[in-house]
Structure formats: structure tokens, C-alpha cells
Amino acid sequence: MKIDGSVALVTGANRGLGLAYARELVKRGAAKVYGAARDPAAVTEPGVTPVALDITDPERVAQVAEQCADVSLLVNNAGVMKASNFIGAPNLDAARLEMETNYFGTLSMCRAFAPVLAANGGGAIVNMLSVGSFYTNPFTASYGASKAAAWSLTNGVRLELHHQSTLVVAVHAGFVDTEMAALVAGPKDSPESVAQQAFDAVEAGQVEVLADERTRTVKAQLSRDQELIYPPVQEFWDSAVAGTG
Ligand SMILES: NC(=O)c1ccc[n+]([C@@H]2O[C@H](COP(=O)([O-])OP(=O)(O)OC[C@H]3O[C@@H](n4cnc5c(N)ncnc54)[C@H](OP(=O)(O)O)[C@@H]3O)[C@@H](O)[C@H]2O)c1
């Protein structure tokens, strides 16, 4: 689909990747860009219309789908990462929040906007996933589980919305230079690069974006994950636990 002239809604548009998505949409000539955020006053980007939205509030999600009935491109970007693991975490709070936001929030947005997209000719959904959808990093383990669930839902939503010609794009990235990855050293993708790749895919009708070399390598190694992906991860985790990492 063409971005030029489209009407888009981006969740978590107040900062980080969401802001980059909103800005790129304006740049590519979207007729209207709704910038959804828990605090709409934080959406100040020129050309972006603020909308109050917490994606974990199903009533509000339904209201927004009704109010923004002209949307033809939905960008499910909002997400949380609590740097929590499975066994060592003190309780299930982080795992529940991540699943509630990254999986159920995204699912609820897809469900609410599916009829809106159908009424507007099919359109597209972009789901912001992660390299963590593909394998478990023990430093962000429960986050990875929520992104794996969101990957699965992305594939399922694509199958279910094929009949109404909705393009469903999965965007997987490694570390991106935003607040979420602020504590991570080493190479990071720029939010602008991820947004550009995502909308290039929308315009080309492609269903998957692997935004960086690390993400492409991990996806290519999936069929031999226990041999190629997990041994170095295990070694790194063991040395971190032993205090030598
Ligand atoms: N940064 C990375 O390394 C990286 C890598 C791969 C994928 N991702 C994914 O990219 C997406 C954007 O993350 P980011 O890097 O831009 O992180 P970020 O700077 O922490 O931004 C997260 C955004 O999500 C919003 N959000 C969180 N919970 C929400 C909720 N319940 N309802 C509505 N909005 C909510 C936040 O709003 P508030 O300002 O109100 O908190 C904020 O706008 C996420 O899905 C993340 O998992 C990030």
C-alpha cells in the first residue's frame, strides 16, 4: 500500500521508535497521523494528532477504533521491557505486565482495528517485534516470551485477515537506540532506520522486516538453534551468574 495519502495510527508515539514511526509517516505524506500515547500531551510532533490510549485498556481501545474510523495503517509499536528472567525474578509482575502489554495489548488493537481496516480497503498492520521473538535471552527472558507470543499472533492475524486484503508486517529488530535499550552498550539500530525499513516493506507488500545483521543471523540459524544460538548465550549467562561476565 502507499503511505502517501494514507491515514495511520501509531501506538506509543510520544517517544522512541513510536516517535520515529510517526515522523516518518508525516515525511512520506500520510494524510493524517494519529499519535496514540498514554499521555497525549507528550505527543508534540508537528503533523501528528494526539490520541489518549493505553493499549491494555480494552474499553479505551474500542473507543479509539470508533473515533479513528478512517485509519488504513495501524502501527502497533507500544511495548514494555522489564529486564526480568523466569526463575530469578522475585514474582510474576514483570512477566504479566510484558504479556499484558506486548501480547494482549497488541492483540486487542488488531481485533479492534480489523473491521476499520476492512472498511478502508484492507490497509496494513505493522507489529513491532524483536529478535527476542526468535530465541530466549535470559537477561530479558519474560520480555522475549511476550514477543514470541506477539510474533505468533502476527502470523495468525495475517492468515485471518488475508481475505480482507490487510497486509500484516512483522518488524524484528535487535537493540534500537531508545530509552528501552539505554543500559545496553554496543551497536544499536537507529529508530529512523527501523521505521524506514518498516514502511518500505509496507509499500512493497512485504510481510517481514529483519532490521539488522544480528536479527537476520538469528532468524537464519533457527533450525539449528540448540547448536548455533544457545551455546554462546549459555556461556554468557553462566559467566554473568558467576560474576565474571
Ligand atoms: N529499543 C529496543 O532495543 C527495541 C528492540 C526491538 C523491539 N523494540 C520494541 O519497539 C517498541 C518501542 O519501544 P522503544 O524502543 O521505543 O521503547 P521506549 O522508548 O521505552 O518506548 C515505549 C513506548 O511504549 C509506550 N507504552 C508502554 N506501555 C504502553 C501502554 N500500556 N499503552 C500505550 N503505550 C504504552 C510508552 O509510553 P509511555 O511513555 O507512557 O511509557 C512508550 O511510548 C516496543 O514494542 C519494543 O518492545 C525495542
The ligand as a Tripos MOL2 file, in Angstrom:
@<TRIPOS>MOLECULE
LIG
   48    52     1     0     0
SMALL
NO_CHARGES

@<TRIPOS>ATOM
      1 N1         14.6560   -0.4270   21.9880 N.am      1 LIG1
      2 C1         14.9340   -1.6710   21.5930 C.2       1 LIG1
      3 O1         16.0750   -2.1620   21.7190 O.2       1 LIG1
      4 C2         13.8660   -2.4800   20.9040 C.ar      1 LIG1
      5 C3         14.2630   -3.5880   20.1310 C.ar      1 LIG1
      6 C4         13.2940   -4.3600   19.4920 C.ar      1 LIG1
      7 C5         11.9590   -4.0450   19.6390 C.ar      1 LIG1
      8 N2         11.6000   -2.9640   20.4110 N.ar      1 LIG1
      9 C6         10.1720   -2.6710   20.5400 C.3       1 LIG1
     10 O2          9.9230   -1.3960   19.9930 O.3       1 LIG1
     11 C7          8.7480   -0.8460   20.5950 C.3       1 LIG1
     12 C8          9.0140    0.5800   21.0440 C.3       1 LIG1
     13 O3         10.0000    0.5430   22.0550 O.3       1 LIG1
     14 P1         11.0640    1.7020   22.2530 P.3       1 LIG1
     15 O4         12.3880    1.1180   21.9970 O.co2     1 LIG1
     16 O5         10.6580    2.9350   21.5440 O.co2     1 LIG1
     17 O6         10.9450    1.8470   23.8410 O.3       1 LIG1
     18 P2         10.5360    3.0700   24.7610 P.3       1 LIG1
     19 O7         11.3580    4.2500   24.4130 O.co2     1 LIG1
     20 O8         10.5990    2.5130   26.1340 O.co2     1 LIG1
     21 O9          9.0240    3.3960   24.3570 O.3       1 LIG1
     22 C9          7.9760    2.5330   24.6770 C.3       1 LIG1
     23 C10         6.6880    3.1990   24.2530 C.3       1 LIG1
     24 O10         5.5980    2.2990   24.5150 O.3       1 LIG1
     25 C11         4.6280    3.0300   25.2730 C.3       1 LIG1
     26 N3          3.8070    2.1600   26.0990 N.ar      1 LIG1
     27 C12         4.2020    1.2720   27.0240 C.ar      1 LIG1
     28 N4          3.1410    0.6660   27.5830 N.ar      1 LIG1
     29 C13         2.0450    1.2050   26.9920 C.ar      1 LIG1
     30 C14         0.6540    1.0130   27.1460 C.ar      1 LIG1
     31 N5          0.1590    0.1470   28.0340 N.pl3     1 LIG1
     32 N6         -0.1900    1.7270   26.3460 N.ar      1 LIG1
     33 C15         0.2970    2.6140   25.4600 C.ar      1 LIG1
     34 N7          1.5900    2.8770   25.2970 N.ar      1 LIG1
     35 C16         2.4710    2.1740   26.0470 C.ar      1 LIG1
     36 C17         5.4490    4.0110   26.0960 C.3       1 LIG1
     37 O11         4.6130    5.0070   26.6300 O.3       1 LIG1
     38 P3          4.9890    5.8380   27.9840 P.3       1 LIG1
     39 O12         5.8750    6.9660   27.5570 O.co2     1 LIG1
     40 O13         3.6590    6.2520   28.5000 O.co2     1 LIG1
     41 O14         5.7020    4.8670   28.9020 O.co2     1 LIG1
     42 C18         6.4100    4.4910   25.0280 C.3       1 LIG1
     43 O15         5.7890    5.3990   24.1750 O.3       1 LIG1
     44 C19         8.3720   -1.8110   21.7240 C.3       1 LIG1
     45 O16         7.3500   -2.6690   21.2930 O.3       1 LIG1
     46 C20         9.6500   -2.5790   21.9500 C.3       1 LIG1
     47 O17         9.4170   -3.8330   22.5260 O.3       1 LIG1
     48 C21        12.5210   -2.1700   21.0180 C.ar      1 LIG1
@<TRIPOS>BOND
     1     1     2 1
     2     2     3 2
     3     2     4 1
     4     4     5 ar
     5     4    48 ar
     6     5     6 ar
     7     6     7 ar
     8     7     8 ar
     9     8     9 1
    10     8    48 ar
    11     9    10 1
    12     9    46 1
    13    10    11 1
    14    11    12 1
    15    11    44 1
    16    12    13 1
    17    13    14 1
    18    14    15 2
    19    14    16 1
    20    14    17 1
    21    17    18 1
    22    18    19 2
    23    18    20 1
    24    18    21 1
    25    21    22 1
    26    22    23 1
    27    23    24 1
    28    23    42 1
    29    24    25 1
    30    25    26 1
    31    25    36 1
    32    26    27 ar
    33    26    35 ar
    34    27    28 ar
    35    28    29 ar
    36    29    30 ar
    37    29    35 ar
    38    30    31 1
    39    30    32 ar
    40    32    33 ar
    41    33    34 ar
    42    34    35 ar
    43    36    37 1
    44    36    42 1
    45    37    38 1
    46    38    39 2
    47    38    40 1
    48    38    41 1
    49    42    43 1
    50    44    45 1
    51    44    46 1
    52    46    47 1
@<TRIPOS>SUBSTRUCTURE
     1 LIG1         1 GROUP 0 **** ****
